[in-house]
Amino acid sequence: MAGVINTIVKKVTVGTPIKKVTSGAITISSLSGVNVSGVREGSLLVYDSDSAAFVVDSDLSSVYVEVNGGTF
């Protein structure tokens, strides 16, 4: 038969199945590429291309912001 491919399995290893996965103590500050130093009420995460990370900013006067709420 043309086009038939046979695969030979040499070894099968059976492990212990995972019964439950928990998130543990994951916070936004534990993510790589996120710098939350200086966070305060009303802060936003803004991408900073100079540091290649998301940084905390509460003054958006220096960045271009456009909000499009869509059509209703």
Biopython code that builds the backbone (N, CA, C, O; Angstrom):
import numpy as np
from Bio.PDB.StructureBuilder import StructureBuilder

atoms = [
    (1, "MET", "N", (0.821, -1.173, 0.000)),
    (1, "MET", "CA", (0.000, 0.000, 0.000)),
    (1, "MET", "C", (0.868, 1.241, 0.000)),
    (1, "MET", "O", (1.772, 1.381, 0.824)),
    (2, "ALA", "N", (0.594, 2.121, -0.909)),
    (2, "ALA", "CA", (1.337, 3.372, -0.989)),
    (2, "ALA", "C", (0.823, 4.351, 0.061)),
    (2, "ALA", "O", (-0.384, 4.424, 0.292)),
    (3, "GLY", "N", (1.714, 5.101, 0.698)),
    (3, "GLY", "CA", (1.336, 6.128, 1.660)),
    (3, "GLY", "C", (1.110, 5.634, 3.073)),
    (3, "GLY", "O", (0.728, 6.428, 3.933)),
    (4, "VAL", "N", (1.326, 4.375, 3.349)),
    (4, "VAL", "CA", (1.135, 3.855, 4.699)),
    (4, "VAL", "C", (2.436, 3.998, 5.466)),
    (4, "VAL", "O", (3.494, 3.588, 4.990)),
    (5, "ILE", "N", (2.355, 4.586, 6.665)),
    (5, "ILE", "CA", (3.541, 4.769, 7.505)),
    (5, "ILE", "C", (3.342, 3.955, 8.774)),
    (5, "ILE", "O", (2.333, 4.102, 9.463)),
    (6, "ASN", "N", (4.299, 3.104, 9.078)),
    (6, "ASN", "CA", (4.254, 2.308, 10.297)),
    (6, "ASN", "C", (5.179, 2.914, 11.333)),
    (6, "ASN", "O", (6.328, 3.240, 11.034)),
    (7, "THR", "N", (4.680, 3.067, 12.552)),
    (7, "THR", "CA", (5.481, 3.586, 13.651)),
    (7, "THR", "C", (5.672, 2.476, 14.664)),
    (7, "THR", "O", (4.716, 1.821, 15.078)),
    (8, "ILE", "N", (6.915, 2.274, 15.056)),
    (8, "ILE", "CA", (7.232, 1.246, 16.038)),
    (8, "ILE", "C", (7.560, 1.934, 17.353)),
    (8, "ILE", "O", (8.489, 2.738, 17.422)),
    (9, "VAL", "N", (6.797, 1.620, 18.400)),
    (9, "VAL", "CA", (7.023, 2.186, 19.729)),
    (9, "VAL", "C", (7.940, 1.237, 20.473)),
    (9, "VAL", "O", (7.643, 0.052, 20.628)),
    (10, "LYS", "N", (9.076, 1.784, 20.936)),
    (10, "LYS", "CA", (10.064, 0.945, 21.609)),
    (10, "LYS", "C", (9.870, 0.899, 23.118)),
    (10, "LYS", "O", (10.198, -0.107, 23.747)),
    (11, "LYS", "N", (9.334, 1.988, 23.722)),
    (11, "LYS", "CA", (9.205, 2.021, 25.168)),
    (11, "LYS", "C", (8.041, 2.926, 25.553)),
    (11, "LYS", "O", (7.858, 4.000, 24.979)),
    (12, "VAL", "N", (7.266, 2.486, 26.521)),
    (12, "VAL", "CA", (6.178, 3.286, 27.077)),
    (12, "VAL", "C", (6.440, 3.423, 28.573)),
    (12, "VAL", "O", (6.596, 2.426, 29.277)),
    (13, "THR", "N", (6.486, 4.660, 29.052)),
    (13, "THR", "CA", (6.706, 4.918, 30.474)),
    (13, "THR", "C", (5.432, 5.501, 31.055)),
    (13, "THR", "O", (4.894, 6.479, 30.536)),
    (14, "VAL", "N", (4.952, 4.900, 32.133)),
    (14, "VAL", "CA", (3.740, 5.370, 32.787)),
    (14, "VAL", "C", (4.140, 6.054, 34.078)),
    (14, "VAL", "O", (4.821, 5.465, 34.918)),
    (15, "GLY", "N", (3.710, 7.316, 34.239)),
    (15, "GLY", "CA", (4.028, 8.063, 35.446)),
    (15, "GLY", "C", (2.835, 8.140, 36.371)),
    (15, "GLY", "O", (1.814, 7.487, 36.151)),
    (16, "THR", "N", (2.976, 8.939, 37.398)),
    (16, "THR", "CA", (1.894, 9.159, 38.355)),
    (16, "THR", "C", (1.010, 10.287, 37.838)),
    (16, "THR", "O", (1.515, 11.374, 37.561)),
    (17, "PRO", "N", (-0.284, 10.063, 37.701)),
    (17, "PRO", "CA", (-1.154, 11.134, 37.197)),
    (17, "PRO", "C", (-1.276, 12.277, 38.200)),
    (17, "PRO", "O", (-1.224, 12.065, 39.412)),
    (18, "ILE", "N", (-1.437, 13.479, 37.681)),
    (18, "ILE", "CA", (-1.631, 14.653, 38.522)),
    (18, "ILE", "C", (-3.104, 14.719, 38.891)),
    (18, "ILE", "O", (-3.967, 14.741, 38.015)),
    (19, "LYS", "N", (-3.391, 14.751, 40.185)),
    (19, "LYS", "CA", (-4.775, 14.747, 40.641)),
    (19, "LYS", "C", (-5.320, 16.152, 40.840)),
    (19, "LYS", "O", (-6.512, 16.381, 40.631)),
    (20, "LYS", "N", (-4.479, 17.096, 41.238)),
    (20, "LYS", "CA", (-4.957, 18.438, 41.514)),
    (20, "LYS", "C", (-3.825, 19.438, 41.268)),
    (20, "LYS", "O", (-2.684, 19.211, 41.673)),
    (21, "VAL", "N", (-4.148, 20.519, 40.617)),
    (21, "VAL", "CA", (-3.176, 21.578, 40.355)),
    (21, "VAL", "C", (-3.655, 22.831, 41.077)),
    (21, "VAL", "O", (-4.812, 23.229, 40.942)),
    (22, "THR", "N", (-2.768, 23.445, 41.839)),
    (22, "THR", "CA", (-3.115, 24.683, 42.533)),
    (22, "THR", "C", (-2.197, 25.792, 42.050)),
    (22, "THR", "O", (-1.087, 25.538, 41.583)),
    (23, "SER", "N", (-2.668, 27.010, 42.165)),
    (23, "SER", "CA", (-1.900, 28.147, 41.682)),
    (23, "SER", "C", (-0.776, 28.538, 42.625)),
    (23, "SER", "O", (0.190, 29.171, 42.199)),
    (24, "GLY", "N", (-0.878, 28.181, 43.875)),
    (24, "GLY", "CA", (0.162, 28.554, 44.830)),
    (24, "GLY", "C", (0.113, 30.040, 45.119)),
    (24, "GLY", "O", (-0.964, 30.635, 45.159)),
    (25, "ALA", "N", (1.255, 30.630, 45.318)),
    (25, "ALA", "CA", (1.338, 32.044, 45.689)),
    (25, "ALA", "C", (1.769, 32.884, 44.493)),
    (25, "ALA", "O", (2.793, 33.565, 44.548)),
    (26, "ILE", "N", (1.002, 32.841, 43.426)),
    (26, "ILE", "CA", (1.336, 33.635, 42.237)),
    (26, "ILE", "C", (0.712, 35.015, 42.371)),
    (26, "ILE", "O", (-0.487, 35.151, 42.615)),
    (27, "THR", "N", (1.542, 36.030, 42.208)),
    (27, "THR", "CA", (1.063, 37.412, 42.219)),
    (27, "THR", "C", (1.563, 38.098, 40.966)),
    (27, "THR", "O", (2.436, 37.573, 40.275)),
    (28, "ILE", "N", (1.028, 39.249, 40.668)),
    (28, "ILE", "CA", (1.456, 39.962, 39.459)),
    (28, "ILE", "C", (2.925, 40.367, 39.559)),
    (28, "ILE", "O", (3.614, 40.457, 38.543)),
    (29, "SER", "N", (3.405, 40.610, 40.770)),
    (29, "SER", "CA", (4.807, 40.999, 40.938)),
    (29, "SER", "C", (5.768, 39.836, 40.722)),
    (29, "SER", "O", (6.966, 40.053, 40.542)),
    (30, "SER", "N", (5.259, 38.599, 40.738)),
    (30, "SER", "CA", (6.128, 37.448, 40.509)),
    (30, "SER", "C", (6.274, 37.118, 39.017)),
    (30, "SER", "O", (7.035, 36.221, 38.655)),
    (31, "LEU", "N", (5.557, 37.829, 38.159)),
    (31, "LEU", "CA", (5.666, 37.593, 36.720)),
    (31, "LEU", "C", (6.910, 38.259, 36.164)),
    (31, "LEU", "O", (7.233, 39.386, 36.541)),
    (32, "SER", "N", (7.614, 37.573, 35.267)),
    (32, "SER", "CA", (8.768, 38.207, 34.646)),
    (32, "SER", "C", (8.272, 39.255, 33.657)),
    (32, "SER", "O", (7.243, 39.070, 33.007)),
    (33, "GLY", "N", (9.003, 40.344, 33.550)),
    (33, "GLY", "CA", (8.619, 41.419, 32.639)),
    (33, "GLY", "C", (7.603, 42.383, 33.218)),
    (33, "GLY", "O", (7.022, 43.190, 32.492)),
    (34, "VAL", "N", (7.384, 42.303, 34.529)),
    (34, "VAL", "CA", (6.456, 43.214, 35.201)),
    (34, "VAL", "C", (7.170, 43.825, 36.403)),
    (34, "VAL", "O", (7.669, 43.105, 37.269)),
    (35, "ASN", "N", (7.216, 45.159, 36.451)),
    (35, "ASN", "CA", (7.850, 45.877, 37.549)),
    (35, "ASN", "C", (6.780, 46.702, 38.249)),
    (35, "ASN", "O", (6.285, 47.674, 37.679)),
    (36, "VAL", "N", (6.419, 46.336, 39.460)),
    (36, "VAL", "CA", (5.357, 47.035, 40.180)),
    (36, "VAL", "C", (5.892, 47.929, 41.298)),
    (36, "VAL", "O", (5.135, 48.312, 42.190)),
    (37, "SER", "N", (7.167, 48.262, 41.265)),
    (37, "SER", "CA", (7.687, 49.164, 42.295)),
    (37, "SER", "C", (7.048, 50.541, 42.112)),
    (37, "SER", "O", (6.905, 51.028, 40.990)),
    (38, "GLY", "N", (6.673, 51.152, 43.217)),
    (38, "GLY", "CA", (6.033, 52.465, 43.187)),
    (38, "GLY", "C", (4.540, 52.421, 42.944)),
    (38, "GLY", "O", (3.936, 53.453, 42.653)),
    (39, "VAL", "N", (3.931, 51.254, 43.054)),
    (39, "VAL", "CA", (2.493, 51.143, 42.824)),
    (39, "VAL", "C", (1.722, 51.902, 43.894)),
    (39, "VAL", "O", (2.093, 51.893, 45.068)),
    (40, "ARG", "N", (0.643, 52.561, 43.475)),
    (40, "ARG", "CA", (-0.226, 53.270, 44.400)),
    (40, "ARG", "C", (-1.638, 53.304, 43.821)),
    (40, "ARG", "O", (-1.848, 52.896, 42.679)),
    (41, "GLU", "N", (-2.571, 53.768, 44.571)),
    (41, "GLU", "CA", (-3.970, 53.837, 44.152)),
    (41, "GLU", "C", (-4.093, 54.548, 42.806)),
    (41, "GLU", "O", (-3.554, 55.641, 42.631)),
    (42, "GLY", "N", (-4.790, 53.942, 41.865)),
    (42, "GLY", "CA", (-5.024, 54.544, 40.558)),
    (42, "GLY", "C", (-3.937, 54.267, 39.534)),
    (42, "GLY", "O", (-3.990, 54.800, 38.425)),
    (43, "SER", "N", (-2.958, 53.451, 39.876)),
    (43, "SER", "CA", (-1.861, 53.148, 38.957)),
    (43, "SER", "C", (-2.312, 52.177, 37.867)),
    (43, "SER", "O", (-3.246, 51.398, 38.053)),
    (44, "LEU", "N", (-1.632, 52.243, 36.738)),
    (44, "LEU", "CA", (-1.859, 51.339, 35.617)),
    (44, "LEU", "C", (-0.556, 50.669, 35.242)),
    (44, "LEU", "O", (0.522, 51.189, 35.530)),
    (45, "LEU", "N", (-0.651, 49.512, 34.599)),
    (45, "LEU", "CA", (0.546, 48.892, 34.040)),
    (45, "LEU", "C", (0.677, 49.366, 32.605)),
    (45, "LEU", "O", (-0.247, 49.217, 31.806)),
    (46, "VAL", "N", (1.831, 49.940, 32.283)),
    (46, "VAL", "CA", (2.103, 50.488, 30.963)),
    (46, "VAL", "C", (3.379, 49.844, 30.456)),
    (46, "VAL", "O", (4.346, 49.714, 31.206)),
    (47, "TYR", "N", (3.398, 49.434, 29.177)),
    (47, "TYR", "CA", (4.602, 48.808, 28.621)),
    (47, "TYR", "C", (5.639, 49.880, 28.334)),
    (47, "TYR", "O", (5.344, 50.879, 27.678)),
    (48, "ASP", "N", (6.847, 49.672, 28.823)),
    (48, "ASP", "CA", (7.971, 50.577, 28.600)),
    (48, "ASP", "C", (8.972, 49.880, 27.694)),
    (48, "ASP", "O", (9.636, 48.930, 28.109)),
    (49, "SER", "N", (9.081, 50.351, 26.455)),
    (49, "SER", "CA", (9.960, 49.685, 25.494)),
    (49, "SER", "C", (11.440, 49.834, 25.854)),
    (49, "SER", "O", (12.251, 48.994, 25.462)),
    (50, "ASP", "N", (11.805, 50.882, 26.588)),
    (50, "ASP", "CA", (13.209, 51.049, 26.985)),
    (50, "ASP", "C", (13.653, 49.939, 27.936)),
    (50, "ASP", "O", (14.773, 49.441, 27.829)),
    (51, "SER", "N", (12.780, 49.553, 28.864)),
    (51, "SER", "CA", (13.134, 48.491, 29.796)),
    (51, "SER", "C", (12.558, 47.145, 29.381)),
    (51, "SER", "O", (12.808, 46.133, 30.035)),
    (52, "ALA", "N", (11.789, 47.129, 28.296)),
    (52, "ALA", "CA", (11.144, 45.902, 27.791)),
    (52, "ALA", "C", (10.342, 45.204, 28.876)),
    (52, "ALA", "O", (10.400, 43.983, 29.026)),
    (53, "ALA", "N", (9.586, 46.009, 29.637)),
    (53, "ALA", "CA", (8.787, 45.469, 30.727)),
    (53, "ALA", "C", (7.558, 46.339, 30.939)),
    (53, "ALA", "O", (7.499, 47.480, 30.483)),
    (54, "PHE", "N", (6.584, 45.782, 31.635)),
    (54, "PHE", "CA", (5.430, 46.559, 32.057)),
    (54, "PHE", "C", (5.792, 47.235, 33.367)),
    (54, "PHE", "O", (6.281, 46.585, 34.291)),
    (55, "VAL", "N", (5.555, 48.535, 33.453)),
    (55, "VAL", "CA", (5.893, 49.301, 34.647)),
    (55, "VAL", "C", (4.646, 50.010, 35.159)),
    (55, "VAL", "O", (3.677, 50.194, 34.423)),
    (56, "VAL", "N", (4.681, 50.402, 36.418)),
    (56, "VAL", "CA", (3.576, 51.110, 37.051)),
    (56, "VAL", "C", (3.656, 52.582, 36.680)),
    (56, "VAL", "O", (4.722, 53.193, 36.740)),
    (57, "ASP", "N", (2.510, 53.144, 36.294)),
    (57, "ASP", "CA", (2.458, 54.564, 35.966)),
    (57, "ASP", "C", (1.089, 55.094, 36.350)),
    (57, "ASP", "O", (0.076, 54.446, 36.090)),
    (58, "SER", "N", (1.051, 56.264, 36.964)),
    (58, "SER", "CA", (-0.232, 56.885, 37.275)),
    (58, "SER", "C", (-0.391, 58.203, 36.542)),
    (58, "SER", "O", (-1.439, 58.843, 36.631)),
    (59, "ASP", "N", (0.646, 58.616, 35.814)),
    (59, "ASP", "CA", (0.600, 59.842, 35.017)),
    (59, "ASP", "C", (0.750, 59.454, 33.553)),
    (59, "ASP", "O", (1.853, 59.151, 33.098)),
    (60, "LEU", "N", (-0.345, 59.464, 32.820)),
    (60, "LEU", "CA", (-0.312, 59.045, 31.420)),
    (60, "LEU", "C", (-0.187, 60.217, 30.453)),
    (60, "LEU", "O", (-0.452, 60.064, 29.261)),
    (61, "SER", "N", (0.216, 61.387, 30.954)),
    (61, "SER", "CA", (0.323, 62.553, 30.081)),
    (61, "SER", "C", (1.460, 62.413, 29.073)),
    (61, "SER", "O", (1.471, 63.115, 28.061)),
    (62, "SER", "N", (2.410, 61.528, 29.327)),
    (62, "SER", "CA", (3.551, 61.378, 28.427)),
    (62, "SER", "C", (3.366, 60.262, 27.403)),
    (62, "SER", "O", (4.236, 60.057, 26.556)),
    (63, "VAL", "N", (2.255, 59.542, 27.463)),
    (63, "VAL", "CA", (2.034, 58.450, 26.525)),
    (63, "VAL", "C", (0.764, 58.701, 25.726)),
    (63, "VAL", "O", (-0.155, 59.372, 26.195)),
    (64, "TYR", "N", (0.724, 58.159, 24.523)),
    (64, "TYR", "CA", (-0.453, 58.280, 23.665)),
    (64, "TYR", "C", (-1.487, 57.273, 24.120)),
    (64, "TYR", "O", (-1.221, 56.072, 24.155)),
    (65, "VAL", "N", (-2.659, 57.756, 24.467)),
    (65, "VAL", "CA", (-3.721, 56.887, 24.947)),
    (65, "VAL", "C", (-4.952, 57.111, 24.086)),
    (65, "VAL", "O", (-5.418, 58.241, 23.940)),
    (66, "GLU", "N", (-5.477, 56.037, 23.518)),
    (66, "GLU", "CA", (-6.725, 56.111, 22.766)),
    (66, "GLU", "C", (-7.633, 55.017, 23.280)),
    (66, "GLU", "O", (-7.260, 53.844, 23.306)),
    (67, "VAL", "N", (-8.820, 55.404, 23.686)),
    (67, "VAL", "CA", (-9.787, 54.436, 24.183)),
    (67, "VAL", "C", (-10.935, 54.378, 23.191)),
    (67, "VAL", "O", (-11.587, 55.383, 22.910)),
    (68, "ASN", "N", (-11.171, 53.179, 22.665)),
    (68, "ASN", "CA", (-12.274, 52.976, 21.732)),
    (68, "ASN", "C", (-13.295, 52.090, 22.405)),
    (68, "ASN", "O", (-13.053, 50.903, 22.629)),
    (69, "GLY", "N", (-14.431, 52.666, 22.726)),
    (69, "GLY", "CA", (-15.469, 51.929, 23.431)),
    (69, "GLY", "C", (-16.347, 51.091, 22.516)),
    (69, "GLY", "O", (-17.238, 50.392, 22.999)),
    (70, "GLY", "N", (-16.118, 51.142, 21.201)),
    (70, "GLY", "CA", (-16.910, 50.342, 20.271)),
    (70, "GLY", "C", (-18.219, 51.014, 19.907)),
    (70, "GLY", "O", (-18.432, 52.186, 20.219)),
    (71, "THR", "N", (-19.085, 50.278, 19.254)),
    (71, "THR", "CA", (-20.382, 50.777, 18.817)),
    (71, "THR", "C", (-21.484, 50.036, 19.538)),
    (71, "THR", "O", (-21.451, 48.809, 19.619)),
    (72, "PHE", "N", (-22.454, 50.751, 20.060)),
    (72, "PHE", "CA", (-23.555, 50.134, 20.791)),
    (72, "PHE", "C", (-24.866, 50.469, 20.154)),
    (72, "PHE", "O", (-25.914, 50.036, 20.633)),
]
sb = StructureBuilder()
sb.init_structure("model")
sb.init_model(0)
sb.init_chain("A")
sb.init_seg("    ")
for serial, (resi, resn, name, xyz) in enumerate(atoms, 1):
    if name == "N":
        sb.init_residue(resn, " ", resi, " ")
    sb.init_atom(name, np.array(xyz, "f"), 0.0, 1.0, " ", f" {name:<3s}", serial, name[0])
structure = sb.get_structure()
